Structures are given as C-alpha cells and as structure tokens.
Amino acid sequence: MADVKTMLVTPGGKFSVSKAIKRLVQVACGAALSASVIGLLMVTNGMLTGRGTLVQWAGVWIKFVQRGDIFATILLTAATTVAFIYWQRDKERSAR
C-alpha cells in the first residue's frame, strides 16, 4: 500500500512528505518545545532563587532532559498529543 503524501510546512518552505514522516517531525518539534519550556523554567527558577549561575543551571537542565524516564515522558506526551489532534480532526471531518 502506497503511503499518501502530505505537505509539511516549515519556516523555510513547503515539502511533500509521507504522513508518517510528517507526524514524526511534529512529535520531534513538540518534544523539543516541551524540553525548552522545562529548561526555561529551571533556569529562571535558579536565577530567581540566587543559587548558581546560568551556565550551571543549563548543565542541570541538560542532565535532567537526558534522563531516560524524562525523555520518554516528553516523547510520549508529544506523540499522544499529535495522535489525539489527528484523531479529533478526522472525527470532525466525518461528522460534516
């Protein structure tokens, strides 16, 4: 069975890719965004409490995100969100 092509829109342009690749890219972007928000919160917390420098807290964040359980949680959350949005969108289309 041939995989249906879809458009992946990025800041650099539009690309014709398979649905699986598009969803993988969306999950990766969601995971990166989640890790960035966690990092921002950790660094801000460290700066506000006056414990350590920006570089030290960036190191703490890197070690935190590299933990297997945290990385798996970030990926599962992103994958579940993407799957739910696609499922909901398909249900809305079929209800019309």
MODELLER restraints for C-alpha pairs under 7 A, 6 or more apart:
rsr = mdl.restraints
at = mdl.atoms
rsr.add(forms.Gaussian(group=physical.xy_distance, feature=features.Distance(at['CA:3:A'], at['CA:18:A']), mean=6.09, stdev=0.5))
rsr.add(forms.Gaussian(group=physical.xy_distance, feature=features.Distance(at['CA:4:A'], at['CA:18:A']), mean=5.92, stdev=0.5))
rsr.add(forms.Gaussian(group=physical.xy_distance, feature=features.Distance(at['CA:4:A'], at['CA:19:A']), mean=6.50, stdev=0.5))
rsr.add(forms.Gaussian(group=physical.xy_distance, feature=features.Distance(at['CA:5:A'], at['CA:16:A']), mean=6.18, stdev=0.5))
rsr.add(forms.Gaussian(group=physical.xy_distance, feature=features.Distance(at['CA:5:A'], at['CA:17:A']), mean=5.35, stdev=0.5))
rsr.add(forms.Gaussian(group=physical.xy_distance, feature=features.Distance(at['CA:5:A'], at['CA:18:A']), mean=4.46, stdev=0.5))
rsr.add(forms.Gaussian(group=physical.xy_distance, feature=features.Distance(at['CA:5:A'], at['CA:19:A']), mean=6.14, stdev=0.5))
rsr.add(forms.Gaussian(group=physical.xy_distance, feature=features.Distance(at['CA:6:A'], at['CA:16:A']), mean=5.60, stdev=0.5))
rsr.add(forms.Gaussian(group=physical.xy_distance, feature=features.Distance(at['CA:6:A'], at['CA:17:A']), mean=5.57, stdev=0.5))
rsr.add(forms.Gaussian(group=physical.xy_distance, feature=features.Distance(at['CA:6:A'], at['CA:18:A']), mean=5.90, stdev=0.5))
rsr.add(forms.Gaussian(group=physical.xy_distance, feature=features.Distance(at['CA:6:A'], at['CA:19:A']), mean=6.01, stdev=0.5))
rsr.add(forms.Gaussian(group=physical.xy_distance, feature=features.Distance(at['CA:7:A'], at['CA:14:A']), mean=6.40, stdev=0.5))
rsr.add(forms.Gaussian(group=physical.xy_distance, feature=features.Distance(at['CA:7:A'], at['CA:15:A']), mean=5.55, stdev=0.5))
rsr.add(forms.Gaussian(group=physical.xy_distance, feature=features.Distance(at['CA:7:A'], at['CA:16:A']), mean=4.71, stdev=0.5))
rsr.add(forms.Gaussian(group=physical.xy_distance, feature=features.Distance(at['CA:7:A'], at['CA:17:A']), mean=6.17, stdev=0.5))
rsr.add(forms.Gaussian(group=physical.xy_distance, feature=features.Distance(at['CA:8:A'], at['CA:14:A']), mean=5.66, stdev=0.5))
rsr.add(forms.Gaussian(group=physical.xy_distance, feature=features.Distance(at['CA:8:A'], at['CA:15:A']), mean=5.11, stdev=0.5))
rsr.add(forms.Gaussian(group=physical.xy_distance, feature=features.Distance(at['CA:8:A'], at['CA:16:A']), mean=6.26, stdev=0.5))
rsr.add(forms.Gaussian(group=physical.xy_distance, feature=features.Distance(at['CA:8:A'], at['CA:17:A']), mean=6.56, stdev=0.5))
rsr.add(forms.Gaussian(group=physical.xy_distance, feature=features.Distance(at['CA:8:A'], at['CA:22:A']), mean=6.15, stdev=0.5))
rsr.add(forms.Gaussian(group=physical.xy_distance, feature=features.Distance(at['CA:9:A'], at['CA:15:A']), mean=6.46, stdev=0.5))
rsr.add(forms.Gaussian(group=physical.xy_distance, feature=features.Distance(at['CA:27:A'], at['CA:78:A']), mean=5.18, stdev=0.5))
rsr.add(forms.Gaussian(group=physical.xy_distance, feature=features.Distance(at['CA:27:A'], at['CA:79:A']), mean=5.33, stdev=0.5))
rsr.add(forms.Gaussian(group=physical.xy_distance, feature=features.Distance(at['CA:27:A'], at['CA:82:A']), mean=6.59, stdev=0.5))
rsr.add(forms.Gaussian(group=physical.xy_distance, feature=features.Distance(at['CA:30:A'], at['CA:78:A']), mean=5.28, stdev=0.5))
rsr.add(forms.Gaussian(group=physical.xy_distance, feature=features.Distance(at['CA:31:A'], at['CA:74:A']), mean=5.56, stdev=0.5))
rsr.add(forms.Gaussian(group=physical.xy_distance, feature=features.Distance(at['CA:31:A'], at['CA:75:A']), mean=5.61, stdev=0.5))
rsr.add(forms.Gaussian(group=physical.xy_distance, feature=features.Distance(at['CA:31:A'], at['CA:78:A']), mean=5.66, stdev=0.5))
rsr.add(forms.Gaussian(group=physical.xy_distance, feature=features.Distance(at['CA:34:A'], at['CA:74:A']), mean=6.77, stdev=0.5))
rsr.add(forms.Gaussian(group=physical.xy_distance, feature=features.Distance(at['CA:35:A'], at['CA:65:A']), mean=6.85, stdev=0.5))
rsr.add(forms.Gaussian(group=physical.xy_distance, feature=features.Distance(at['CA:39:A'], at['CA:61:A']), mean=5.62, stdev=0.5))
rsr.add(forms.Gaussian(group=physical.xy_distance, feature=features.Distance(at['CA:42:A'], at['CA:57:A']), mean=6.94, stdev=0.5))
rsr.add(forms.Gaussian(group=physical.xy_distance, feature=features.Distance(at['CA:42:A'], at['CA:61:A']), mean=6.77, stdev=0.5))
rsr.add(forms.Gaussian(group=physical.xy_distance, feature=features.Distance(at['CA:43:A'], at['CA:54:A']), mean=6.45, stdev=0.5))
rsr.add(forms.Gaussian(group=physical.xy_distance, feature=features.Distance(at['CA:43:A'], at['CA:57:A']), mean=5.33, stdev=0.5))
rsr.add(forms.Gaussian(group=physical.xy_distance, feature=features.Distance(at['CA:43:A'], at['CA:58:A']), mean=6.50, stdev=0.5))
rsr.add(forms.Gaussian(group=physical.xy_distance, feature=features.Distance(at['CA:46:A'], at['CA:52:A']), mean=6.61, stdev=0.5))
rsr.add(forms.Gaussian(group=physical.xy_distance, feature=features.Distance(at['CA:46:A'], at['CA:57:A']), mean=6.46, stdev=0.5))
rsr.add(forms.Gaussian(group=physical.xy_distance, feature=features.Distance(at['CA:47:A'], at['CA:53:A']), mean=6.93, stdev=0.5))
rsr.add(forms.Gaussian(group=physical.xy_distance, feature=features.Distance(at['CA:65:A'], at['CA:71:A']), mean=5.85, stdev=0.5))
